[in-house]
């Protein structure tokens, strides 16, 4: 299904074809140069083809014969994010593979199988990079960076395609795909980072493309826990780490950036470096919170692992019979959050509007079972409240193994994702002071309730979700090593709001990938953005987690890093990447006029 690059340029249209402001079009590279480069990377240069293209009768303006066998596999597997991440042209959120500003994309509807779309619509390139290198080694990464730099190409870095902000795709772009850098995971006891003299503890060392499922299975089999997220197909060493990396265990054990002990990466000039608390501390700072696709391409990371401990796990479900029940649920969780944080609880709170069911999944290793039961009693009482049908819900507290508990949470999270769906995100890190005192608690509860009711009343073709994630490193940050505090050799560049926050609040809209009318997509994003504004106003000292943030965050510097961290990151960026080869939307030193961002919808902030 290889197509000539000139045909792709013509098919994509004026948005991509005119992308000459600051970078050269891929069309400017002679075929002989592509061939020579391909030989230098052992044939790992490929055409970037949208994952679902084999199902279509028209691709980039040209008729083609669909591949029935491939299409059957795609129809059956497109809900599987491991399958999607194994396909370069696949994106966990289908809108980032398309061009949201023009409506060009290559998606199927959430109905499986979708036999109509491939014959009634055309498959368009959208924002899927036209060419990519399937990197398998440090040398592949180095050669790709230098090739892109010498020819002034628009480069993007892609790992698993989970990026909620569209940083791993762009029109008329050349991609470096790190997903297949997956050596065997290594376990080292009493690990001493390079150029250091003291052991830091037991660690695992992983490649750039290693995903959480494999990591969790490995550490569990060796008697350990590791800080990581609830999506098993996310790459641990990629954007998750670069943006901070939260976990159900973060309250007790810190963020991903607190647990990583060493990073190996390739700078934009091709230099292969090792960064840790003993060498290249500026880069260690930048690669731990500065954002993905900005400073270097990570090829290997080494993370602490922690011995297994019994976990008390609370699982609660409350039927949203009416607004009073919703208000009571929100009041209880808001009033108890500071106490729960001090007891080590971490996890996920998902409130629902009337007609749905609000759920809680929280765990702690710092309490015994009677203590955990007593701590959760306010929610247990609410669940046991008598109603005509029996009780409002159910609540249990059990003692279990973290790995098994995590698998149950992962299974539920996966059930909430529809195949080939698109997503719009907005979020806020809510500081501790917002939870203190009845007046603050009432204001926060009301703001959250308003989000639910406002979202329910929106006339947009999307399902809305509100989530309060208790994943901030509240306890950990009180006792974190002196070396990792601001100014120390191990300081990270995440926003200080992580250290003083108790919740990471997310609001999402999930919509059908075939919803491509630019005005409709713009409205979905605009309402998603606007609905978070009252919470932003209520939390002026808060921030945002850049990996799960509003792509149109009104104050990215203050929200993602803080002024002091940003100033240092900007200086490092100018030193290691003066040509701005690695650049992403809302990233350090980004240029909003760059045509790589021409496919983002136009949102008023």
C-alpha positions as CSV (number, residue, x, y, z in Angstrom):
1,X,0.0,0.0,0.0
2,X,3.0,2.3,-0.5
3,X,2.1,5.6,-2.1
4,X,4.4,8.2,-3.7
5,X,5.0,11.1,-1.4
6,X,3.9,13.6,-4.0
7,X,0.5,11.9,-4.2
8,X,0.2,12.2,-0.4
9,X,1.0,15.9,-0.5
10,X,-1.6,16.5,-3.1
11,X,-4.2,14.4,-1.3
12,X,-3.7,16.1,2.1
13,X,-4.4,19.5,0.7
14,X,-3.3,23.0,1.5
15,X,-2.9,22.6,5.2
16,X,0.0,20.2,4.8
17,X,1.2,21.2,1.4
18,X,1.9,24.8,2.6
19,X,3.8,23.7,5.7
20,X,6.9,25.6,4.7
21,X,7.0,28.4,7.2
22,X,9.7,27.1,9.5
23,X,10.3,23.5,8.3
24,X,10.8,21.9,5.0
25,X,8.1,19.6,3.5
26,X,9.0,15.9,3.2
27,X,8.5,16.4,-0.5
28,X,11.7,18.4,-0.6
29,X,13.8,15.3,0.1
30,X,14.9,13.5,-3.0
31,X,14.0,9.8,-3.3
32,X,17.7,9.0,-3.6
33,X,18.3,10.6,-0.2
34,X,15.4,8.6,1.3
35,X,16.9,5.4,-0.2
36,X,20.4,6.1,1.2
37,X,19.0,6.9,4.6
38,X,16.9,3.8,4.6
39,X,20.0,1.7,3.9
40,X,21.7,3.4,6.8
41,X,19.0,2.3,9.3
42,X,18.9,-1.3,8.0
43,X,15.6,-0.8,6.1
44,X,13.7,0.6,9.1
45,X,12.3,3.6,7.1
46,X,8.6,3.1,6.2
47,X,5.6,5.0,4.9
48,X,3.3,6.1,7.6
49,X,-0.2,4.7,6.7
50,X,-3.3,5.2,8.9
51,X,-4.1,2.0,10.8
52,X,-7.5,1.6,9.3
53,X,-6.6,2.4,5.7
54,X,-6.8,-1.3,4.5
55,X,-10.6,-1.2,5.0
56,X,-11.2,1.8,2.7
57,X,-11.9,2.0,-1.1
58,X,-10.3,5.4,-1.3
59,X,-7.1,6.4,0.4
60,X,-5.6,9.9,-0.1
61,X,-7.7,10.6,-3.2
62,X,-6.8,7.4,-5.0
63,X,-9.0,4.3,-5.4
64,X,-7.7,1.1,-3.9
65,X,-8.9,-2.5,-3.3
66,X,-9.6,-3.1,0.4
67,X,-7.8,-5.9,2.1
68,X,-10.7,-8.1,3.5
69,X,-8.4,-10.2,5.7
70,X,-6.6,-7.2,7.2
71,X,-9.8,-5.3,7.6
72,X,-11.4,-8.2,9.5
73,X,-8.5,-8.2,11.9
74,X,-8.7,-4.4,12.3
75,X,-12.4,-4.4,12.9
76,X,-12.0,-7.1,15.6
77,X,-8.9,-5.7,17.3
78,X,-9.3,-1.9,17.1
79,X,-10.6,-1.8,20.7
80,X,-7.4,-3.4,21.9
81,X,-4.9,-0.6,22.8
82,X,-2.0,-3.1,22.6
83,X,-3.0,-3.9,19.0
84,X,-3.3,-0.1,18.3
85,X,0.1,0.7,19.9
86,X,1.8,-2.1,17.8
87,X,0.6,-0.3,14.7
88,X,2.5,2.9,13.8
89,X,-0.6,4.4,12.2
90,X,-2.7,3.7,15.2
91,X,-3.6,6.3,17.9
92,X,-5.3,5.6,21.3
93,X,-7.4,8.6,20.6
94,X,-8.4,8.5,17.0
95,X,-8.8,12.3,16.7
96,X,-5.0,12.8,16.9
97,X,-4.5,10.7,13.8
98,X,-6.8,13.0,11.9
99,X,-6.8,16.7,11.1
100,X,-9.4,18.2,13.4
101,X,-9.3,21.6,11.7
102,X,-10.3,20.2,8.3
103,X,-12.1,17.0,9.1
104,X,-9.7,14.8,7.2
105,X,-9.1,11.4,9.0
106,X,-9.2,7.7,8.6
107,X,-11.4,6.4,11.4
108,X,-14.2,4.0,11.8
109,X,-17.3,4.5,14.0
110,X,-17.5,3.0,17.5
111,X,-20.0,0.4,16.1
112,X,-18.2,-3.0,15.5
113,X,-18.0,-4.0,12.8
114,X,-18.4,-0.7,10.8
115,X,-19.0,-1.8,7.2
116,X,-20.5,1.5,6.0
117,X,-17.8,4.2,6.7
118,X,-15.1,2.6,4.5
119,X,-17.2,2.7,1.4
120,X,-19.1,6.0,2.0
121,X,-16.1,8.1,3.1
122,X,-12.5,8.4,2.1
123,X,-9.5,7.6,4.2
124,X,-7.3,10.7,4.5
125,X,-3.7,11.0,5.9
126,X,-4.8,13.6,8.5
127,X,-1.9,14.0,11.0
128,X,-0.4,10.6,10.6
129,X,3.3,11.2,9.7
130,X,4.1,10.4,6.1
131,X,7.3,8.6,6.9
132,X,8.8,7.0,10.0
133,X,11.8,5.1,11.3
134,X,11.0,2.0,13.4
135,X,13.9,2.5,15.7
136,X,15.5,-0.6,17.2
137,X,18.7,0.9,18.6
138,X,20.5,4.0,19.8
139,X,22.1,4.3,16.5
140,X,18.8,4.3,14.7
141,X,17.7,7.2,16.9
142,X,20.9,9.1,16.3
143,X,20.8,8.7,12.6
144,X,17.1,9.8,12.4
145,X,17.7,12.9,14.5
146,X,20.6,13.9,12.3
147,X,18.8,13.3,9.1
148,X,15.8,15.3,10.2
149,X,18.0,18.1,11.5
150,X,20.1,18.3,8.3
151,X,17.0,18.6,6.1
152,X,15.1,20.8,8.5
153,X,12.1,18.4,8.6
154,X,9.1,18.5,10.9
155,X,10.0,15.7,13.4
156,X,7.7,14.0,15.9
157,X,8.5,11.3,18.4
158,X,6.0,8.5,18.9
159,X,6.0,5.6,21.4
160,X,2.6,4.0,22.0
161,X,0.3,6.6,20.6
162,X,-1.4,7.3,24.0
163,X,-0.7,11.0,23.9
164,X,-3.8,12.9,24.8
165,X,-2.4,16.2,23.5
166,X,-1.5,15.2,20.0
167,X,2.3,15.5,20.5
168,X,3.1,12.3,18.6
169,X,1.5,13.3,15.3
170,X,1.6,16.2,12.8
171,X,0.8,16.9,9.2
172,X,3.6,16.6,6.7
173,X,5.9,15.2,9.4
174,X,8.7,12.6,9.8
175,X,8.4,10.4,12.8
176,X,10.8,8.5,15.1
177,X,9.0,5.5,16.5
178,X,10.5,4.2,19.7
179,X,7.9,1.6,20.5
180,X,10.0,-1.4,19.5
181,X,13.0,-0.6,21.7
182,X,12.0,-3.3,24.2
183,X,15.0,-5.3,25.5
184,X,14.5,-7.8,28.3
185,X,13.7,-6.1,31.6
186,X,16.6,-6.3,34.0
187,X,16.4,-6.4,37.8
188,X,19.3,-5.1,39.8
189,X,19.5,-5.3,43.6
190,X,21.5,-2.5,45.4
191,X,21.8,-0.5,42.2
192,X,24.5,2.2,41.9
193,X,23.8,4.7,39.1
194,X,26.6,5.5,36.8
195,X,29.2,8.0,38.3
196,X,27.5,7.7,41.7
197,X,29.1,6.0,44.7
198,X,26.1,4.9,46.8
199,X,23.4,2.3,46.1
200,X,19.9,3.7,45.7
201,X,17.9,0.4,46.2
202,X,16.5,-2.3,43.9
203,X,15.6,-1.3,40.4
204,X,14.4,-2.4,37.0
205,X,15.9,-1.2,33.8
206,X,13.6,-0.9,30.8
207,X,13.7,0.2,27.1
208,X,11.9,3.1,25.6
209,X,9.0,1.0,24.4
210,X,8.3,-1.2,27.4
211,X,4.7,-1.0,28.4
212,X,3.2,-1.3,31.9
213,X,1.6,-4.7,31.5
214,X,4.9,-6.4,30.9
215,X,6.5,-4.3,33.7
216,X,3.8,-5.2,36.2
217,X,4.0,-8.9,35.4
218,X,7.8,-8.8,35.8
219,X,8.0,-7.0,39.1
220,X,5.1,-8.9,40.6
221,X,6.8,-12.2,39.8
222,X,9.9,-11.0,41.6
223,X,8.0,-9.9,44.7
224,X,7.9,-6.1,44.1
225,X,5.6,-3.2,43.3
226,X,6.4,-0.4,41.0
227,X,4.9,3.1,40.6
228,X,2.8,3.2,37.3
229,X,-0.5,4.0,35.8
230,X,-3.7,2.1,35.2
231,X,-3.5,1.8,31.4
232,X,-1.3,-1.3,30.8
233,X,-0.5,-0.3,27.2
234,X,1.2,3.0,28.1
235,X,5.0,3.2,27.7
236,X,6.7,3.7,31.1
237,X,9.8,5.5,29.8
238,X,8.0,7.7,27.3
239,X,5.7,10.6,27.8
240,X,4.3,9.2,31.0
241,X,7.7,9.8,32.7
242,X,8.5,13.0,30.9
243,X,5.3,14.6,32.1
244,X,5.6,13.4,35.7
245,X,3.9,10.0,35.8
246,X,1.2,9.4,38.4
247,X,0.0,6.2,40.0
248,X,-2.3,4.7,42.6
249,X,0.9,4.4,44.7
250,X,2.0,8.0,44.3
251,X,0.7,9.2,47.6
252,X,3.0,6.7,49.4
253,X,5.9,6.3,46.9
254,X,6.0,9.4,44.7
255,X,5.5,10.1,41.1
256,X,7.3,8.4,38.2
257,X,9.9,11.3,38.2
258,X,10.6,10.5,41.9
259,X,11.3,6.9,41.2
260,X,13.4,7.0,38.1
261,X,17.1,6.7,39.0
262,X,18.8,7.0,35.7
263,X,17.9,7.9,32.1
264,X,19.8,7.3,28.9
265,X,18.8,9.4,25.9
266,X,19.9,10.9,22.6
267,X,20.1,14.7,22.3
268,X,19.0,16.5,19.2
269,X,22.6,16.7,18.0
270,X,23.0,12.9,18.2
271,X,24.9,12.8,21.4
272,X,24.1,9.8,23.6
273,X,24.0,10.7,27.3
274,X,23.4,9.3,30.7
275,X,21.5,11.5,33.2
276,X,21.1,10.9,36.9
277,X,21.6,12.7,40.3
278,X,25.4,12.5,39.8
279,X,25.9,13.6,36.2
280,X,24.0,15.7,33.6
281,X,21.7,16.9,36.4
282,X,20.2,19.7,34.2
283,X,19.0,17.0,31.7
284,X,17.9,14.8,34.5
285,X,15.8,17.7,35.7
286,X,14.4,18.4,32.2
287,X,13.6,14.8,31.3
288,X,11.6,14.4,34.5
289,X,8.7,16.8,34.0
290,X,9.8,19.0,31.2
291,X,7.4,17.2,28.8
292,X,7.8,14.5,26.1
293,X,9.3,15.2,22.7
294,X,11.1,18.3,23.8
295,X,14.7,17.8,25.1
296,X,15.9,14.3,24.0
297,X,14.7,10.9,22.9
298,X,14.8,8.5,25.8
299,X,16.1,5.0,25.0
300,X,16.4,3.5,28.5
301,X,15.3,4.2,32.1
302,X,16.0,2.7,35.5
303,X,13.2,2.8,38.1
304,X,13.0,1.9,41.8
305,X,11.0,-1.1,42.7
306,X,9.4,-1.6,46.2
307,X,8.8,-4.7,48.2
308,X,5.2,-6.0,48.2
309,X,3.0,-5.0,51.1
310,X,-0.6,-6.0,52.0
311,X,-3.0,-3.4,50.7
312,X,-6.4,-2.3,52.2
313,X,-8.6,-1.7,49.2
314,X,-12.0,0.1,49.4
315,X,-14.5,-0.4,46.6
316,X,-17.7,1.7,46.7
317,X,-20.6,2.1,44.3
318,X,-23.4,4.6,44.9
319,X,-26.5,4.8,42.7
320,X,-27.2,8.3,41.6
321,X,-30.9,8.3,42.3
322,X,-31.3,12.1,42.5
323,X,-29.3,15.3,42.9
324,X,-29.4,15.0,46.7
325,X,-27.5,11.7,46.5
326,X,-24.9,13.1,44.2
327,X,-24.4,16.2,46.4
328,X,-24.1,13.9,49.5
329,X,-21.5,11.7,47.8
330,X,-19.4,14.7,46.7
331,X,-19.6,16.3,50.1
332,X,-18.4,13.1,51.8
333,X,-15.4,12.6,49.5
334,X,-14.4,16.2,49.6
335,X,-14.6,16.4,53.4
336,X,-12.6,13.3,53.9
337,X,-9.9,13.7,51.2
338,X,-7.3,15.4,53.4
339,X,-7.7,12.8,56.1
340,X,-7.6,10.0,53.6
341,X,-4.4,11.4,52.1
342,X,-2.7,11.5,55.5
343,X,-3.6,7.8,55.9
344,X,-1.9,6.8,52.6
345,X,-5.0,6.3,50.5
346,X,-4.6,6.6,46.7
347,X,-6.7,5.8,43.8
348,X,-9.7,6.9,41.8
349,X,-13.1,8.5,42.5
350,X,-15.6,8.7,39.6
351,X,-18.7,10.6,40.4
352,X,-21.7,10.2,38.1
353,X,-24.7,12.3,37.3
354,X,-28.3,11.3,38.1
355,X,-29.0,7.9,36.5
356,X,-25.4,6.7,36.8
357,X,-23.4,5.1,39.6
358,X,-20.6,6.9,41.4
359,X,-17.6,4.7,42.2
360,X,-14.6,4.8,44.5
361,X,-11.5,2.6,44.2
362,X,-8.9,3.6,46.9
363,X,-6.1,1.6,48.5
364,X,-3.5,2.0,51.2
365,X,-0.7,-0.1,52.7
366,X,-0.4,2.1,55.8
367,X,-3.5,0.9,57.7
368,X,-4.7,-2.4,59.0
369,X,-8.1,-3.7,58.0
370,X,-10.1,-2.4,61.1
371,X,-8.4,1.0,60.6
372,X,-9.3,1.1,56.9
373,X,-12.9,0.0,57.6
374,X,-13.2,2.9,60.1
375,X,-11.6,5.4,57.7
376,X,-14.1,4.5,55.0
377,X,-17.2,4.4,57.3
378,X,-18.7,7.7,55.9
379,X,-18.9,6.1,52.4
380,X,-20.1,2.8,53.8
381,X,-22.9,4.5,55.6
382,X,-23.9,6.3,52.4
383,X,-23.9,3.0,50.5
384,X,-26.1,1.4,53.2
385,X,-28.7,4.2,53.2
386,X,-32.1,2.6,52.8
387,X,-34.1,3.4,49.7
388,X,-37.2,1.9,48.1
389,X,-35.2,-0.6,46.1
390,X,-33.0,-1.6,49.1
391,X,-29.9,0.4,49.7
392,X,-28.1,3.1,47.7
393,X,-25.2,0.9,46.8
394,X,-22.5,-1.3,48.2
395,X,-19.1,-0.7,49.9
396,X,-16.4,-3.2,50.8
397,X,-13.0,-3.0,52.3
398,X,-10.7,-6.0,51.7
399,X,-7.1,-6.9,52.3
400,X,-5.4,-7.9,49.1
401,X,-2.3,-7.9,46.9
402,X,-1.7,-4.7,45.0
403,X,-1.0,-6.5,41.7
404,X,-4.4,-8.3,41.8
405,X,-6.2,-5.1,42.9
406,X,-4.6,-3.2,40.0
407,X,-5.7,-5.8,37.5
408,X,-9.3,-5.3,38.6
409,X,-9.0,-1.6,38.2
410,X,-7.4,-2.0,34.8
411,X,-10.2,-4.2,33.6
412,X,-12.8,-1.6,34.6
413,X,-10.8,1.2,33.0
414,X,-10.6,-0.8,29.7
415,X,-14.3,-1.4,29.8
416,X,-14.9,2.4,29.6
417,X,-13.0,2.9,26.4
418,X,-14.9,2.5,23.1
419,X,-13.1,1.3,19.9
420,X,-11.9,4.0,17.6
421,X,-13.1,6.7,19.9
422,X,-11.9,10.3,20.0
423,X,-11.2,12.2,23.2
424,X,-11.2,15.8,24.4
425,X,-9.5,16.5,27.8
426,X,-9.4,19.2,30.5
427,X,-7.9,18.9,34.0
428,X,-6.8,20.6,37.2
429,X,-4.5,19.8,40.1
430,X,-6.5,20.8,43.2
431,X,-4.3,22.1,46.1
432,X,-4.7,20.9,49.7
433,X,-6.0,24.2,51.0
434,X,-9.1,23.8,48.8
435,X,-10.2,20.9,51.0
436,X,-9.7,22.6,54.4
437,X,-12.6,24.2,56.2
438,X,-16.4,23.8,55.6
439,X,-16.6,26.9,53.4
440,X,-13.8,25.6,51.0
441,X,-15.3,22.2,51.0
442,X,-18.7,23.4,50.1
443,X,-17.3,25.5,47.3
444,X,-15.4,22.6,45.9
445,X,-18.3,20.2,46.2
446,X,-20.6,22.7,44.4
447,X,-18.1,23.3,41.6
448,X,-17.8,19.6,41.0
449,X,-21.6,19.1,41.1
450,X,-22.0,22.0,38.6
451,X,-19.6,20.3,36.2
452,X,-21.7,17.1,36.3
453,X,-25.0,18.9,35.7
454,X,-23.6,21.2,33.1
455,X,-22.0,18.3,31.2
456,X,-25.3,16.4,31.3
457,X,-27.1,19.4,29.8
458,X,-24.7,19.9,26.9
459,X,-26.1,19.3,23.4
460,X,-23.0,17.8,21.9
461,X,-22.5,14.4,20.4
462,X,-20.1,13.1,23.1
463,X,-20.3,11.2,26.4
464,X,-18.9,13.2,29.4
465,X,-16.9,11.9,32.3
466,X,-15.6,13.5,35.5
467,X,-12.8,11.8,37.5
468,X,-11.1,12.8,40.7
469,X,-7.8,11.0,40.9
470,X,-6.1,10.7,44.4
471,X,-2.7,10.2,42.8
472,X,-0.7,13.2,44.1
473,X,2.5,12.4,46.1
474,X,1.1,14.1,49.2
475,X,2.7,11.9,51.9
476,X,5.8,11.2,49.9
477,X,6.6,14.9,49.3
478,X,6.7,15.6,53.0
479,X,9.6,13.2,53.5
480,X,11.2,13.2,50.0
481,X,15.1,13.2,50.0
482,X,16.8,16.6,50.4
483,X,18.6,15.9,47.1
484,X,15.2,15.9,45.3
485,X,13.9,19.2,46.7
486,X,14.1,22.4,44.6
487,X,17.7,23.3,43.9
488,X,19.0,19.8,44.7
489,X,20.8,17.6,42.1
490,X,17.7,15.3,41.9
491,X,15.1,18.0,41.6
492,X,12.4,17.4,39.0
493,X,10.7,19.9,36.8
494,X,7.0,19.0,37.5
495,X,4.8,21.8,38.7
496,X,5.0,22.5,42.5
497,X,1.2,21.9,42.4
498,X,1.9,18.2,42.5
499,X,3.6,18.5,45.9
500,X,0.7,20.5,47.5
501,X,-2.2,18.9,45.6
502,X,-4.6,16.2,46.8
503,X,-6.5,15.6,43.6
504,X,-5.9,15.5,39.9
505,X,-9.4,16.3,38.5
506,X,-10.1,15.3,34.9
507,X,-13.1,16.1,32.7
508,X,-13.4,14.3,29.4
509,X,-15.6,14.0,26.4
510,X,-15.4,10.8,24.4
511,X,-16.9,10.9,20.9
512,X,-17.2,8.9,17.8
513,X,-14.0,9.0,15.6
514,X,-16.2,9.6,12.6
515,X,-17.4,12.9,14.1
516,X,-15.2,15.1,11.9
517,X,-17.2,18.2,11.1
518,X,-14.7,20.9,12.2
519,X,-17.4,23.0,13.8
520,X,-18.7,20.1,15.8
521,X,-15.3,19.0,16.9
522,X,-14.5,22.6,17.8
523,X,-17.6,22.8,20.0
524,X,-16.7,19.6,21.8
525,X,-13.3,20.9,22.6
526,X,-14.6,24.4,23.5
527,X,-17.2,23.1,26.0
528,X,-14.6,20.7,27.4
529,X,-12.3,23.6,28.0
530,X,-14.9,26.0,29.3
531,X,-16.4,23.6,31.8
532,X,-13.1,23.5,33.8
533,X,-12.8,27.3,34.1
534,X,-14.8,27.6,37.4
535,X,-12.4,25.0,39.0
536,X,-9.4,26.9,37.6
537,X,-10.8,30.1,39.2
538,X,-11.4,28.3,42.5
539,X,-7.8,27.0,42.6
540,X,-5.5,29.9,41.6
541,X,-2.5,28.1,43.3
542,X,-3.3,24.8,41.5
543,X,-1.8,23.5,38.2
544,X,-2.3,20.8,35.6
545,X,-0.8,17.5,34.7
546,X,0.5,18.0,31.2
547,X,0.0,14.4,30.1
548,X,-3.7,14.6,30.8
549,X,-4.3,18.3,30.4
550,X,-6.4,20.6,28.4
551,X,-4.6,21.0,25.0
552,X,-5.6,24.6,25.3
553,X,-4.6,25.2,28.9
554,X,-4.8,29.0,29.3
555,X,-1.6,29.2,31.5
556,X,0.7,26.3,30.4
557,X,3.8,27.8,32.0
558,X,2.2,28.4,35.4
559,X,0.1,25.2,35.3
560,X,2.7,22.7,34.0
561,X,5.9,23.9,35.5
562,X,5.7,27.1,37.5
563,X,7.7,30.2,36.6
564,X,11.0,29.1,38.3
565,X,11.1,25.6,36.7
566,X,10.1,27.1,33.3
567,X,13.0,29.6,33.4
568,X,15.5,26.8,34.0
569,X,13.8,24.5,31.4
570,X,13.9,27.3,28.8
571,X,17.7,27.8,29.3
572,X,18.3,24.0,29.1
573,X,16.2,23.8,25.9
574,X,18.2,26.6,24.2
575,X,21.5,24.9,25.1
576,X,20.6,21.3,24.0
577,X,18.3,22.1,21.1
578,X,19.1,25.5,19.6
579,X,17.4,24.6,16.3
580,X,14.2,23.5,18.2
581,X,14.2,20.2,16.3
582,X,12.2,18.6,19.1
583,X,9.1,20.7,19.7
584,X,5.5,20.0,20.7
585,X,2.2,21.8,21.2
586,X,2.4,23.9,24.4
587,X,5.9,22.6,25.1
588,X,9.0,24.5,26.2
589,X,9.9,27.0,23.4
590,X,7.1,26.0,21.1
591,X,6.1,28.3,18.2
592,X,2.3,28.4,17.8
593,X,2.7,29.6,14.2
594,X,4.4,26.3,13.2
595,X,2.3,24.5,10.7
596,X,2.7,21.2,12.6
597,X,-0.1,22.6,14.8
598,X,-2.4,23.5,11.9
599,X,-4.7,20.5,12.6
600,X,-5.6,21.5,16.1
601,X,-9.1,23.0,16.5
602,X,-9.4,26.7,17.0
603,X,-10.3,27.2,20.7
604,X,-10.9,30.5,22.5
605,X,-9.1,30.5,25.8
